[in-house]
Amino acid sequence: RELLSLHADHVIEGMTVAAFAVGATRGFLYLRAEYPFLVAPLLAKLDERRRAGLLGNSVRGAFDFDVELRVGAGAYVCG
């Protein structure tokens, strides 16, 4: 919760770099349903990065990678 509320951009950027390194095309952010106040800011951050060419098809002209936000109830281990 703290990383996603304070440093979401860094988390998503790290996911993107890791995806490039291993050839992944999809990433997932899991958010517990107990934190609904983070949904809108995270979706906005993902959209902002897509508009900037940092997510989606042809990230910086190099590879495809996108992140999906998944919200669900669950235990600590679900993340």
N, C-alpha and C positions, 0 to 999 in steps of 0.2 A: 504494500500500500504506500509506504513512504517513498520508495523509488518511483513508482508510477505517478504519485502526486507532485513530487518535487523535481524529478529528473527524467520524465517520460521521453524527452527528446534523446537523451543519452542512451536510454535503454533501447529505443527503436533503432538508433544509429548502430549500437553494438550488435543488435540482431542482424542488421543489414550487412555489416562487415563479416560477421560469422557466416551468414548465408552465402556471401560471395566466396568465402574460403572453402566451404564444403559443397557448394553447388545447389543449395536449397532454393526453392522458388516460393515457398510459403512459410510464414511464421504465425504464431498464435500468442496473444496476450490473454492470460486467464485472469479474470477479475471476479472476486467473490461478490455475490449479490448484496452483501452487507455494505458495500461501498458504492451505492448508486450515484453519489455525487461526483464520482470520477468518470462515469460513462461519457458524458458530453464533452469534457475536456480532452479525453483520450481520443474520441472519434474526431474531434476537431484537429488534434495534432496529427493524426493519421492522414486526414484530408489535406492538411497544409503540406505535409511531406509529399503527398501524391502530386499536388499542384506544382511543387517545386522540382518534380522529377526525381525525387529521392526514394520513392516507392512506386510500385506498379510495373508496367511494361517498360523495358529498356531503361533501367535505372542508370542515369548518367551515360546512356548509350552502351552500357556494358553487359547488363544481365537483367532478368526479370525477377522481382521479389516483391511480395506484398505481405502485409500483416493484417490479421483478422482479430478483432476483439471478441472474446468469448466470455459471457457472464453466466455464472452459475453458483448455486449454493454448494457447499461442500466443506470438507475439512482442510486444514493447513496443507496436507499432502497433495491436494488437487492442483495447486499452482506449480 
